[in-house]
Amino acid sequence: MTQSTDPNPRVTVAIPVLNEERHIDACLESLAAGDYPVESLEVLVIDGGSTDATIAHAERWKDRLPGLRVLHNPAKIQSAALNIAIKEATTEYFVRLDAHSTYRPDHVTVSVSNLVAGKAENVGGVQRPVGSTTIQKAIALSLRSPFSMGPSAHRQSSSEQYGESVYLGAWCTETLRQLGGFDESLKVAEDYELNIRLRESGRRVLVVPGLTCNYSVRSSLPALARQYFRYGLWKTRILRRYPKALKPRHTAPGLLLLGLAGSVAIAPFLWQLAIIVPLLYAAFLLISIVTLAWSERSVLAVASLVIFPLIHLSYGAGFLWGLLPRQGLEPQLAEPT
């Protein structure tokens, strides 16, 4: 398609929400305060049936974001919300935002300029976990370490590079329509799955560290455990469909859980063998905590002694559950906050 020569082409910004009254104002504030002209923004807030004041909070921003509309998402899940936005979009470019995050003033500008320049067909940045309470700050600190979930480019990259996926993303709207939008059979990782299809079609995914987004982490350890259980569970559904996308970091937590369970099982008979996996994990855990404490200059890294195993074992349990012969059906878990 012919791309616009307008220096500020109109852009659709899609924000799926569900009970986000604590976060939506900060998200929209960072968008409204950005350097992209608000008159060129079509802002679609797609609500999955919030029972709090999310919609009321969003409606208040229409004075500063005149292109804002609230849309209804009866399916509730993010993939469906994004497909509604793709269908409703009236602009050439499409930028996805998350209500749990805040953005640099140039987020939309940098995203669109890279698309206009033809550098990639999906442009996105790096997720930087942040928190306000002590437990959130400890969780955020742990998530900044590659030991949490591996060295993914959209979590750890410090240089511009082509990758498997990005945090959120920006596309030409027509690219998303040609790909058929997001897969609504997925409750989690719909972005990762779309990027697999995008790359298989010969298109590129560009990670731009300058697009760092401050992501507000879960507010408690149980919520974090539920989040990572879901991540592990739904990852198996994607990998069943795209086995070539399998990476060692996807299977490591499941193998750890199996190794620890095996150690417990054989401990009464072969304790010398049983301690190998726990000792190896403990060694990597301690090294990672010391490294994190030194690099971040924070004593909160001590909390990673609990948070790292919680992430690994929750994800591993979800991953193994998803491998069972029940097509990865999801247990009834409350949506984490």
C-alpha atoms as a printed R data frame, in Angstrom:
    type eleno elety resid chain resno       x       y      z
1   ATOM     1    CA   MET     A     1   0.000   0.000  0.000
2   ATOM     2    CA   THR     A     2   1.093   3.619 -0.531
3   ATOM     3    CA   GLN     A     3   2.121   5.181  2.721
4   ATOM     4    CA   SER     A     4   1.174   8.694  3.757
5   ATOM     5    CA   THR     A     5   3.563  11.581  3.147
6   ATOM     6    CA   ASP     A     6   1.862  13.581  5.917
7   ATOM     7    CA   PRO     A     7   4.461  14.295  8.664
8   ATOM     8    CA   ASN     A     8   1.761  13.471 11.239
9   ATOM     9    CA   PRO     A     9  -0.522  10.891  9.620
10  ATOM    10    CA   ARG     A    10  -3.629   9.898 11.542
11  ATOM    11    CA   VAL     A    11  -3.057   7.009 13.929
12  ATOM    12    CA   THR     A    12  -5.425   4.649 15.711
13  ATOM    13    CA   VAL     A    13  -4.391   3.958 19.300
14  ATOM    14    CA   ALA     A    14  -6.069   0.828 20.701
15  ATOM    15    CA   ILE     A    15  -6.270   0.276 24.483
16  ATOM    16    CA   PRO     A    16  -8.043  -2.890 25.705
17  ATOM    17    CA   VAL     A    17  -9.338  -2.482 29.271
18  ATOM    18    CA   LEU     A    18 -11.089  -4.484 31.964
19  ATOM    19    CA   ASN     A    19 -11.388  -2.998 35.453
20  ATOM    20    CA   GLU     A    20  -8.472  -0.613 34.982
21  ATOM    21    CA   GLU     A    21  -9.663   2.385 37.008
22  ATOM    22    CA   ARG     A    22  -6.358   2.390 38.936
23  ATOM    23    CA   HIS     A    23  -4.249   2.621 35.771
24  ATOM    24    CA   ILE     A    24  -6.221   4.117 32.862
25  ATOM    25    CA   ASP     A    25  -5.712   7.769 33.876
26  ATOM    26    CA   ALA     A    26  -1.915   7.452 33.956
27  ATOM    27    CA   CYS     A    27  -1.980   5.676 30.600
28  ATOM    28    CA   LEU     A    28  -4.131   8.338 28.914
29  ATOM    29    CA   GLU     A    29  -2.203  11.146 30.594
30  ATOM    30    CA   SER     A    30   1.061   9.902 29.065
31  ATOM    31    CA   LEU     A    31  -0.643   9.691 25.657
32  ATOM    32    CA   ALA     A    32  -2.236  13.150 25.877
33  ATOM    33    CA   ALA     A    33   1.051  14.675 27.068
34  ATOM    34    CA   GLY     A    34   2.965  13.147 24.163
35  ATOM    35    CA   ASP     A    35   4.430  15.058 21.241
36  ATOM    36    CA   TYR     A    36   2.082  13.568 18.625
37  ATOM    37    CA   PRO     A    37  -0.743  15.979 17.726
38  ATOM    38    CA   VAL     A    38  -3.866  14.811 19.557
39  ATOM    39    CA   GLU     A    39  -6.042  15.877 16.620
40  ATOM    40    CA   SER     A    40  -4.307  13.150 14.589
41  ATOM    41    CA   LEU     A    41  -5.114  10.436 17.119
42  ATOM    42    CA   GLU     A    42  -8.109   8.133 17.019
43  ATOM    43    CA   VAL     A    43  -8.102   6.638 20.536
44  ATOM    44    CA   LEU     A    44 -10.178   3.472 20.946
45  ATOM    45    CA   VAL     A    45 -10.679   2.268 24.523
46  ATOM    46    CA   ILE     A    46 -12.172  -1.209 24.189
47  ATOM    47    CA   ASP     A    47 -13.883  -2.259 27.404
48  ATOM    48    CA   GLY     A    48 -14.470  -5.894 28.317
49  ATOM    49    CA   GLY     A    49 -17.323  -5.222 30.733
50  ATOM    50    CA   SER     A    50 -15.613  -3.344 33.550
51  ATOM    51    CA   THR     A    51 -17.471  -3.341 36.854
52  ATOM    52    CA   ASP     A    52 -15.450  -0.464 38.288
53  ATOM    53    CA   ALA     A    53 -15.178   3.151 37.117
54  ATOM    54    CA   THR     A    54 -12.875   2.465 34.156
55  ATOM    55    CA   ILE     A    55 -15.302   3.823 31.539
56  ATOM    56    CA   ALA     A    56 -16.087   6.937 33.547
57  ATOM    57    CA   HIS     A    57 -12.368   7.622 33.969
58  ATOM    58    CA   ALA     A    58 -11.755   7.164 30.227
59  ATOM    59    CA   GLU     A    59 -14.655   9.416 29.219
60  ATOM    60    CA   ARG     A    60 -13.115  12.287 31.199
61  ATOM    61    CA   TRP     A    61 -10.219  12.414 28.744
62  ATOM    62    CA   LYS     A    62 -12.320  13.392 25.714
63  ATOM    63    CA   ASP     A    63 -11.484  17.072 26.231
64  ATOM    64    CA   ARG     A    64  -7.760  16.389 25.864
65  ATOM    65    CA   LEU     A    65  -8.133  13.477 23.457
66  ATOM    66    CA   PRO     A    66 -10.988  14.540 21.163
67  ATOM    67    CA   GLY     A    67 -10.701  11.394 19.076
68  ATOM    68    CA   LEU     A    68 -11.399   9.104 22.035
69  ATOM    69    CA   ARG     A    69 -14.203   6.537 21.780
70  ATOM    70    CA   VAL     A    70 -15.180   3.777 24.194
71  ATOM    71    CA   LEU     A    71 -16.138   0.505 22.500
72  ATOM    72    CA   HIS     A    72 -17.750  -2.590 24.004
73  ATOM    73    CA   ASN     A    73 -15.984  -5.957 23.950
74  ATOM    74    CA   PRO     A    74 -18.495  -8.693 24.881
75  ATOM    75    CA   ALA     A    75 -15.829 -11.421 24.606
76  ATOM    76    CA   LYS     A    76 -13.777  -9.659 27.336
77  ATOM    77    CA   ILE     A    77 -10.377 -10.985 26.155
78  ATOM    78    CA   GLN     A    78  -7.627  -8.797 24.654
79  ATOM    79    CA   SER     A    79  -7.466 -10.515 21.272
80  ATOM    80    CA   ALA     A    80 -11.163  -9.792 20.681
81  ATOM    81    CA   ALA     A    81 -10.728  -6.204 21.861
82  ATOM    82    CA   LEU     A    82  -7.896  -5.626 19.408
83  ATOM    83    CA   ASN     A    83  -9.883  -7.133 16.546
84  ATOM    84    CA   ILE     A    84 -12.764  -4.772 17.328
85  ATOM    85    CA   ALA     A    85 -10.286  -1.885 17.147
86  ATOM    86    CA   ILE     A    86  -8.842  -3.140 13.852
87  ATOM    87    CA   LYS     A    87 -12.336  -3.307 12.382
88  ATOM    88    CA   GLU     A    88 -13.257   0.167 13.661
89  ATOM    89    CA   ALA     A    89  -9.945   1.845 12.759
90  ATOM    90    CA   THR     A    90 -10.210   4.601 10.173
91  ATOM    91    CA   THR     A    91  -6.491   5.411  9.944
92  ATOM    92    CA   GLU     A    92  -3.447   4.073  8.136
93  ATOM    93    CA   TYR     A    93  -1.422   3.270 11.257
94  ATOM    94    CA   PHE     A    94  -2.339   1.284 14.360
95  ATOM    95    CA   VAL     A    95  -0.575   1.509 17.743
96  ATOM    96    CA   ARG     A    96  -1.415  -0.819 20.618
97  ATOM    97    CA   LEU     A    97  -1.147   0.448 24.180
98  ATOM    98    CA   ASP     A    98  -1.701  -1.313 27.496
99  ATOM    99    CA   ALA     A    99  -3.648   0.354 30.305
100 ATOM   100    CA   HIS     A   100  -1.118  -0.970 32.842
101 ATOM   101    CA   SER     A   101   1.678   1.047 31.228
102 ATOM   102    CA   THR     A   102   2.775   4.635 30.719
103 ATOM   103    CA   TYR     A   103   4.680   5.900 27.710
104 ATOM   104    CA   ARG     A   104   7.423   8.261 26.645
105 ATOM   105    CA   PRO     A   105   6.273  11.512 24.993
106 ATOM   106    CA   ASP     A   106   7.621  10.342 21.625
107 ATOM   107    CA   HIS     A   107   6.144   6.816 21.763
108 ATOM   108    CA   VAL     A   108   3.658   7.265 18.917
109 ATOM   109    CA   THR     A   109   6.048   9.461 16.910
110 ATOM   110    CA   VAL     A   110   8.924   6.952 17.016
111 ATOM   111    CA   SER     A   111   6.628   4.012 16.322
112 ATOM   112    CA   VAL     A   112   5.033   5.607 13.267
113 ATOM   113    CA   SER     A   113   8.277   7.082 11.901
114 ATOM   114    CA   ASN     A   114   9.857   3.613 11.835
115 ATOM   115    CA   LEU     A   115   6.826   2.229 10.002
116 ATOM   116    CA   VAL     A   116   6.848   5.094  7.497
117 ATOM   117    CA   ALA     A   117  10.568   4.517  6.906
118 ATOM   118    CA   GLY     A   118   9.813   0.872  6.081
119 ATOM   119    CA   LYS     A   119  12.201  -0.468  8.721
120 ATOM   120    CA   ALA     A   120   9.745  -3.149  9.858
121 ATOM   121    CA   GLU     A   121   6.106  -4.199  9.724
122 ATOM   122    CA   ASN     A   122   5.758  -4.301 13.512
123 ATOM   123    CA   VAL     A   123   7.615  -1.797 15.668
124 ATOM   124    CA   GLY     A   124   7.620  -1.924 19.444
125 ATOM   125    CA   GLY     A   125   9.711  -1.415 22.497
126 ATOM   126    CA   VAL     A   126  10.914  -2.842 25.754
127 ATOM   127    CA   GLN     A   127   8.822  -3.456 28.835
128 ATOM   128    CA   ARG     A   128  10.242  -1.901 32.009
129 ATOM   129    CA   PRO     A   129   8.482  -3.265 35.106
130 ATOM   130    CA   VAL     A   130   7.706  -0.668 37.779
131 ATOM   131    CA   GLY     A   131   5.695  -0.558 40.996
132 ATOM   132    CA   SER     A   132   4.474   1.820 43.667
133 ATOM   133    CA   THR     A   133   4.110  -0.368 46.766
134 ATOM   134    CA   THR     A   134   7.018  -2.211 48.363
135 ATOM   135    CA   ILE     A   135   5.867  -5.595 47.077
136 ATOM   136    CA   GLN     A   136   5.336  -4.188 43.583
137 ATOM   137    CA   LYS     A   137   8.805  -2.639 43.606
138 ATOM   138    CA   ALA     A   138  10.271  -5.997 44.631
139 ATOM   139    CA   ILE     A   139   8.353  -7.816 41.874
140 ATOM   140    CA   ALA     A   140   9.383  -5.196 39.302
141 ATOM   141    CA   LEU     A   141  13.020  -5.502 40.333
142 ATOM   142    CA   SER     A   142  12.921  -9.283 39.930
143 ATOM   143    CA   LEU     A   143  11.273  -9.048 36.508
144 ATOM   144    CA   ARG     A   144  14.082  -6.813 35.255
145 ATOM   145    CA   SER     A   145  16.516  -9.684 35.692
146 ATOM   146    CA   PRO     A   146  17.029 -12.097 32.768
147 ATOM   147    CA   PHE     A   147  16.878 -14.884 35.366
148 ATOM   148    CA   SER     A   148  13.146 -14.241 35.769
149 ATOM   149    CA   MET     A   149  12.046 -15.426 32.312
150 ATOM   150    CA   GLY     A   150  15.096 -15.444 30.083
151 ATOM   151    CA   PRO     A   151  16.791 -12.831 27.886
152 ATOM   152    CA   SER     A   152  13.849 -11.925 25.619
153 ATOM   153    CA   ALA     A   153  14.618  -8.896 23.451
154 ATOM   154    CA   HIS     A   154  11.377  -7.134 24.398
155 ATOM   155    CA   ARG     A   155  12.367  -7.407 28.074
156 ATOM   156    CA   GLN     A   156  16.144  -6.999 28.048
157 ATOM   157    CA   SER     A   157  17.315  -5.406 24.778
158 ATOM   158    CA   SER     A   158  19.502  -2.302 24.963
159 ATOM   159    CA   SER     A   159  20.080  -1.990 21.217
160 ATOM   160    CA   GLU     A   160  17.781  -1.804 18.215
161 ATOM   161    CA   GLN     A   161  17.326  -5.242 16.685
162 ATOM   162    CA   TYR     A   162  14.936  -7.500 14.826
163 ATOM   163    CA   GLY     A   163  13.346 -10.030 17.130
164 ATOM   164    CA   GLU     A   164  10.611 -12.569 17.759
165 ATOM   165    CA   SER     A   165   8.248 -10.150 19.446
166 ATOM   166    CA   VAL     A   166   7.974  -6.723 21.041
167 ATOM   167    CA   TYR     A   167   6.103  -5.250 23.948
168 ATOM   168    CA   LEU     A   168   2.775  -4.083 22.477
169 ATOM   169    CA   GLY     A   169   3.525  -2.948 18.903
170 ATOM   170    CA   ALA     A   170   2.658  -0.674 15.981
171 ATOM   171    CA   TRP     A   171   1.626  -1.691 12.467
172 ATOM   172    CA   CYS     A   172   0.094  -0.411  9.289
173 ATOM   173    CA   THR     A   173  -3.589  -1.127  9.832
174 ATOM   174    CA   GLU     A   174  -3.740  -2.931  6.507
175 ATOM   175    CA   THR     A   175  -0.985  -5.320  7.634
176 ATOM   176    CA   LEU     A   176  -3.123  -6.436 10.572
177 ATOM   177    CA   ARG     A   177  -6.136  -6.897  8.302
178 ATOM   178    CA   GLN     A   178  -4.111  -8.936  5.823
179 ATOM   179    CA   LEU     A   179  -2.950 -11.188  8.679
180 ATOM   180    CA   GLY     A   180  -6.535 -11.719  9.793
181 ATOM   181    CA   GLY     A   181  -6.096  -9.872 13.082
182 ATOM   182    CA   PHE     A   182  -5.442 -11.536 16.419
183 ATOM   183    CA   ASP     A   183  -6.382 -15.126 17.255
184 ATOM   184    CA   GLU     A   184  -9.455 -14.993 19.491
185 ATOM   185    CA   SER     A   185  -8.992 -18.593 20.630
186 ATOM   186    CA   LEU     A   186  -6.089 -17.300 22.762
187 ATOM   187    CA   LYS     A   187  -6.677 -15.600 26.103
188 ATOM   188    CA   VAL     A   188  -2.959 -14.910 26.581
189 ATOM   189    CA   ALA     A   189   0.037 -14.364 24.252
190 ATOM   190    CA   GLU     A   190  -2.093 -13.341 21.277
191 ATOM   191    CA   ASP     A   191   0.646 -10.845 20.365
192 ATOM   192    CA   TYR     A   192   3.334 -13.534 20.305
193 ATOM   193    CA   GLU     A   193   1.192 -15.721 18.053
194 ATOM   194    CA   LEU     A   194   0.473 -12.858 15.650
195 ATOM   195    CA   ASN     A   195   4.187 -12.090 15.419
196 ATOM   196    CA   ILE     A   196   4.877 -15.697 14.456
197 ATOM   197    CA   ARG     A   197   2.434 -15.364 11.556
198 ATOM   198    CA   LEU     A   198   3.841 -11.963 10.662
199 ATOM   199    CA   ARG     A   199   7.406 -13.286 10.497
200 ATOM   200    CA   GLU     A   200   6.335 -16.405  8.590
201 ATOM   201    CA   SER     A   201   4.832 -14.082  5.960
202 ATOM   202    CA   GLY     A   202   8.266 -12.532  5.414
203 ATOM   203    CA   ARG     A   203   7.630  -9.423  7.484
204 ATOM   204    CA   ARG     A   204   9.861  -8.084 10.261
205 ATOM   205    CA   VAL     A   205   9.514  -7.258 13.960
206 ATOM   206    CA   LEU     A   206  11.720  -4.403 15.188
207 ATOM   207    CA   VAL     A   207  12.608  -3.899 18.859
208 ATOM   208    CA   VAL     A   208  13.392  -0.238 19.580
209 ATOM   209    CA   PRO     A   209  14.762   0.282 23.143
210 ATOM   210    CA   GLY     A   210  13.878   3.973 22.871
211 ATOM   211    CA   LEU     A   211  10.247   2.875 23.123
212 ATOM   212    CA   THR     A   212  10.676   1.697 26.721
213 ATOM   213    CA   CYS     A   213   7.288   1.482 28.458
214 ATOM   214    CA   ASN     A   214   6.795   1.561 32.211
215 ATOM   215    CA   TYR     A   215   4.659  -1.469 33.007
216 ATOM   216    CA   SER     A   216   2.834  -1.589 36.359
217 ATOM   217    CA   VAL     A   217   3.327  -5.091 37.735
218 ATOM   218    CA   ARG     A   218   0.833  -7.214 39.668
219 ATOM   219    CA   SER     A   219  -0.006  -6.016 43.144
220 ATOM   220    CA   SER     A   220   0.552  -9.247 45.105
221 ATOM   221    CA   LEU     A   221   2.417 -12.543 44.997
222 ATOM   222    CA   PRO     A   222  -0.773 -14.630 44.458
223 ATOM   223    CA   ALA     A   223  -1.705 -12.396 41.511
224 ATOM   224    CA   LEU     A   224   1.799 -12.815 40.108
225 ATOM   225    CA   ALA     A   225   1.555 -16.600 40.457
226 ATOM   226    CA   ARG     A   226  -1.786 -16.666 38.615
227 ATOM   227    CA   GLN     A   227  -0.369 -14.461 35.873
228 ATOM   228    CA   TYR     A   228   2.610 -16.720 35.201
229 ATOM   229    CA   PHE     A   229   0.567 -19.905 35.460
230 ATOM   230    CA   ARG     A   230  -1.607 -18.509 32.655
231 ATOM   231    CA   TYR     A   231   1.475 -17.544 30.628
232 ATOM   232    CA   GLY     A   232   2.844 -21.080 30.856
233 ATOM   233    CA   LEU     A   233  -0.523 -22.674 30.115
234 ATOM   234    CA   TRP     A   234  -1.260 -20.661 26.992
235 ATOM   235    CA   LYS     A   235   2.291 -20.893 25.700
236 ATOM   236    CA   THR     A   236   1.722 -24.617 25.168
237 ATOM   237    CA   ARG     A   237  -1.268 -23.918 22.932
238 ATOM   238    CA   ILE     A   238   0.871 -21.710 20.701
239 ATOM   239    CA   LEU     A   239   3.772 -24.168 20.640
240 ATOM   240    CA   ARG     A   240   1.475 -27.051 19.667
241 ATOM   241    CA   ARG     A   241   0.571 -25.011 16.596
242 ATOM   242    CA   TYR     A   242   4.060 -23.633 15.924
243 ATOM   243    CA   PRO     A   243   6.604 -26.169 17.260
244 ATOM   244    CA   LYS     A   244   9.465 -24.358 15.507
245 ATOM   245    CA   ALA     A   245   8.872 -21.397 17.835
246 ATOM   246    CA   LEU     A   246   9.985 -23.462 20.834
247 ATOM   247    CA   LYS     A   247  12.930 -21.942 22.732
248 ATOM   248    CA   PRO     A   248  14.868 -23.350 25.717
249 ATOM   249    CA   ARG     A   249  13.481 -20.595 27.965
250 ATOM   250    CA   HIS     A   250   9.945 -21.877 27.303
251 ATOM   251    CA   THR     A   251  10.656 -25.337 28.688
252 ATOM   252    CA   ALA     A   252  13.164 -24.493 31.446
253 ATOM   253    CA   PRO     A   253  10.576 -23.758 34.204
254 ATOM   254    CA   GLY     A   254   8.677 -26.986 33.468
255 ATOM   255    CA   LEU     A   255  11.875 -29.006 33.503
256 ATOM   256    CA   LEU     A   256  12.859 -27.346 36.783
257 ATOM   257    CA   LEU     A   257   9.544 -28.327 38.345
258 ATOM   258    CA   LEU     A   258   9.900 -31.909 37.128
259 ATOM   259    CA   GLY     A   259  13.487 -32.006 38.387
260 ATOM   260    CA   LEU     A   260  12.502 -30.793 41.852
261 ATOM   261    CA   ALA     A   261   9.575 -33.222 42.021
262 ATOM   262    CA   GLY     A   262  11.893 -36.040 40.974
263 ATOM   263    CA   SER     A   263  14.385 -35.007 43.635
264 ATOM   264    CA   VAL     A   264  11.720 -35.238 46.318
265 ATOM   265    CA   ALA     A   265  10.626 -38.648 45.019
266 ATOM   266    CA   ILE     A   266  14.096 -40.220 45.103
267 ATOM   267    CA   ALA     A   267  15.385 -38.457 48.222
268 ATOM   268    CA   PRO     A   268  14.592 -41.369 50.597
269 ATOM   269    CA   PHE     A   269  16.613 -43.741 48.425
270 ATOM   270    CA   LEU     A   270  19.351 -41.714 46.712
271 ATOM   271    CA   TRP     A   271  19.771 -38.473 48.616
272 ATOM   272    CA   GLN     A   272  23.162 -37.767 47.041
273 ATOM   273    CA   LEU     A   273  21.509 -37.721 43.608
274 ATOM   274    CA   ALA     A   274  18.380 -35.985 44.875
275 ATOM   275    CA   ILE     A   275  20.238 -32.848 45.973
276 ATOM   276    CA   ILE     A   276  21.816 -32.135 42.567
277 ATOM   277    CA   VAL     A   277  18.897 -30.231 40.984
278 ATOM   278    CA   PRO     A   278  18.033 -28.230 44.137
279 ATOM   279    CA   LEU     A   279  21.682 -27.298 44.679
280 ATOM   280    CA   LEU     A   280  22.182 -26.215 41.064
281 ATOM   281    CA   TYR     A   281  19.022 -24.114 41.132
282 ATOM   282    CA   ALA     A   282  19.984 -22.598 44.481
283 ATOM   283    CA   ALA     A   283  23.412 -21.670 43.107
284 ATOM   284    CA   PHE     A   284  21.962 -19.921 40.029
285 ATOM   285    CA   LEU     A   285  19.331 -18.278 42.226
286 ATOM   286    CA   LEU     A   286  21.875 -16.815 44.630
287 ATOM   287    CA   ILE     A   287  24.202 -15.657 41.858
288 ATOM   288    CA   SER     A   288  21.289 -13.931 40.108
289 ATOM   289    CA   ILE     A   289  20.134 -12.232 43.315
290 ATOM   290    CA   VAL     A   290  23.620 -10.921 44.088
291 ATOM   291    CA   THR     A   291  24.012  -9.703 40.491
292 ATOM   292    CA   LEU     A   292  20.607  -8.019 40.620
293 ATOM   293    CA   ALA     A   293  21.311  -6.359 43.970
294 ATOM   294    CA   TRP     A   294  24.640  -5.032 42.665
295 ATOM   295    CA   SER     A   295  23.341  -3.795 39.297
296 ATOM   296    CA   GLU     A   296  20.207  -2.146 40.724
297 ATOM   297    CA   ARG     A   297  21.817  -1.021 43.998
298 ATOM   298    CA   SER     A   298  18.755  -2.216 45.913
299 ATOM   299    CA   VAL     A   299  18.278  -4.376 48.977
300 ATOM   300    CA   LEU     A   300  14.847  -5.304 47.614
301 ATOM   301    CA   ALA     A   301  16.680  -7.881 45.505
302 ATOM   302    CA   VAL     A   302  16.569 -10.097 48.600
303 ATOM   303    CA   ALA     A   303  12.848 -10.582 47.922
304 ATOM   304    CA   SER     A   304  13.805 -12.344 44.687
305 ATOM   305    CA   LEU     A   305  14.635 -15.324 46.868
306 ATOM   306    CA   VAL     A   306  10.858 -15.861 46.908
307 ATOM   307    CA   ILE     A   307   9.807 -14.119 43.681
308 ATOM   308    CA   PHE     A   308  12.106 -15.961 41.260
309 ATOM   309    CA   PRO     A   309  10.966 -19.451 42.391
310 ATOM   310    CA   LEU     A   310   7.347 -18.265 42.395
311 ATOM   311    CA   ILE     A   311   7.614 -17.128 38.766
312 ATOM   312    CA   HIS     A   312   9.479 -20.238 37.631
313 ATOM   313    CA   LEU     A   313   7.287 -22.778 39.401
314 ATOM   314    CA   SER     A   314   4.010 -21.041 38.476
315 ATOM   315    CA   TYR     A   315   4.973 -20.820 34.818
316 ATOM   316    CA   GLY     A   316   6.314 -24.385 34.887
317 ATOM   317    CA   ALA     A   317   3.096 -25.700 36.458
318 ATOM   318    CA   GLY     A   318   1.011 -23.938 33.818
319 ATOM   319    CA   PHE     A   319   3.229 -25.227 31.027
320 ATOM   320    CA   LEU     A   320   3.019 -28.834 32.248
321 ATOM   321    CA   TRP     A   321  -0.735 -28.534 32.796
322 ATOM   322    CA   GLY     A   322  -1.083 -27.362 29.208
323 ATOM   323    CA   LEU     A   323   0.790 -30.448 27.962
324 ATOM   324    CA   LEU     A   324  -1.739 -32.807 29.524
325 ATOM   325    CA   PRO     A   325  -4.170 -34.489 27.068
326 ATOM   326    CA   ARG     A   326  -7.016 -32.055 27.700
327 ATOM   327    CA   GLN     A   327  -6.152 -29.500 25.009
328 ATOM   328    CA   GLY     A   328  -4.750 -27.072 27.549
329 ATOM   329    CA   LEU     A   329  -8.095 -26.222 29.111
330 ATOM   330    CA   GLU     A   330  -7.641 -23.436 31.626
331 ATOM   331    CA   PRO     A   331  -8.546 -23.882 35.278
332 ATOM   332    CA   GLN     A   332 -10.897 -21.207 36.616
333 ATOM   333    CA   LEU     A   333  -8.511 -18.541 37.837
334 ATOM   334    CA   ALA     A   334  -9.465 -15.058 38.897
335 ATOM   335    CA   GLU     A   335  -7.961 -12.415 36.619
336 ATOM   336    CA   PRO     A   336  -4.849 -11.069 38.411
337 ATOM   337    CA   THR     A   337  -4.544  -7.380 39.139
